[in-house]
Amino acid sequence: MSVSESVRRKIRERADFRCEYCEISETDSGGELTIDHFHPQSKNGGDEEENLVYCCFRCNTYKGDFWNEDSNQISLFNPRTDKRDEHFWLSETGKLYALT
């Protein structure tokens, strides 16, 4: 993937320099994060800014090229459009649970 430096900077700033999936900061992760195609290129996703997600290496690797073609199922959490609390529940002990 080849994202221009100006688009990369815009995506980083839009994400407040944090992973849009898990919210870890660049400072806490030790450097700049990666750019993910939410709808993977391998599944016909495009390079539009709305499809680009700033994320840490771990989240990018974990998500991989997953794409749910079945519109009857709940979709993968999209940090650009979905409300985090509809997909995750944070317990009082600090453990994060997936709801979808």
C-alpha positions as CSV (number, residue, x, y, z in Angstrom):
1,M,0.0,0.0,0.0
2,S,1.3,3.4,-0.9
3,V,-0.3,6.2,1.1
4,S,1.1,9.7,0.4
5,E,2.8,11.5,3.3
6,S,0.1,14.1,3.4
7,V,-2.7,11.5,3.6
8,R,-0.8,9.6,6.3
9,R,-0.4,12.8,8.3
10,K,-4.1,13.6,7.9
11,I,-5.1,10.1,9.1
12,R,-2.7,10.3,12.1
13,E,-4.1,13.6,13.1
14,R,-7.7,12.5,12.6
15,A,-7.0,9.6,15.0
16,D,-5.3,11.9,17.5
17,F,-2.1,9.8,17.1
18,R,-3.8,6.7,18.6
19,C,-4.9,3.4,17.3
20,E,-8.5,3.7,16.2
21,Y,-9.2,0.2,17.3
22,C,-7.7,-0.1,20.8
23,E,-6.7,3.6,21.4
24,I,-3.1,3.0,22.3
25,S,-1.1,6.1,21.7
26,E,2.1,6.4,19.6
27,T,3.9,7.3,22.8
28,D,2.8,4.2,24.6
29,S,3.5,2.0,21.6
30,G,6.9,3.4,21.0
31,G,6.5,5.1,17.6
32,E,4.2,5.7,14.6
33,L,1.4,3.2,14.0
34,T,0.3,1.6,10.7
35,I,-2.5,2.4,8.2
36,D,-5.1,-0.3,7.8
37,H,-7.7,-0.6,5.0
38,F,-10.9,-1.3,7.0
39,H,-12.4,-2.9,3.9
40,P,-9.3,-4.8,2.8
41,Q,-7.8,-4.2,-0.6
42,S,-7.8,-8.0,-1.1
43,K,-11.6,-7.9,-0.8
44,N,-12.0,-4.9,-3.2
45,G,-11.6,-2.2,-0.6
46,G,-10.4,1.2,-1.8
47,D,-7.9,3.8,-0.8
48,E,-10.4,6.5,0.2
49,E,-9.6,8.2,3.5
50,E,-12.9,6.9,5.0
51,N,-11.6,3.4,4.5
52,L,-8.2,4.1,6.1
53,V,-7.7,3.4,9.8
54,Y,-4.7,4.4,11.9
55,C,-3.9,1.4,14.0
56,C,-1.2,-0.3,16.0
57,F,0.6,-3.3,14.5
58,R,-1.1,-5.7,16.9
59,C,-4.6,-4.6,15.9
60,N,-3.7,-4.5,12.2
61,T,-2.3,-8.0,12.4
62,Y,-5.2,-9.4,14.4
63,K,-7.8,-8.0,12.0
64,G,-5.8,-9.0,8.9
65,D,-8.0,-9.1,5.8
66,F,-11.2,-10.1,7.6
67,W,-14.3,-8.9,5.8
68,N,-17.8,-10.1,6.4
69,E,-19.7,-10.3,3.2
70,D,-22.9,-11.5,5.0
71,S,-24.9,-8.4,5.5
72,N,-27.3,-10.3,7.9
73,Q,-24.5,-10.6,10.5
74,I,-23.3,-7.9,12.8
75,S,-20.3,-6.2,11.2
76,L,-16.8,-5.8,12.4
77,F,-16.3,-2.8,14.7
78,N,-15.5,0.2,12.4
79,P,-13.8,2.9,14.5
80,R,-14.7,5.5,11.9
81,T,-18.4,5.0,12.1
82,D,-19.5,2.8,15.0
83,K,-19.9,3.5,18.7
84,R,-17.3,1.7,20.7
85,D,-19.8,0.9,23.6
86,E,-22.1,-1.0,21.1
87,H,-19.3,-3.4,20.4
88,F,-17.3,-3.6,23.6
89,W,-18.0,-3.7,27.4
90,L,-15.3,-2.6,29.8
91,S,-15.7,-4.3,33.2
92,E,-15.0,-2.7,36.5
93,T,-11.8,-4.7,36.7
94,G,-10.6,-3.2,33.4
95,K,-11.1,-6.2,31.2
96,L,-12.5,-5.5,27.8
97,Y,-15.2,-7.8,26.4
98,A,-16.4,-8.1,22.8
99,L,-20.1,-7.8,22.4
100,T,-20.2,-8.4,18.7
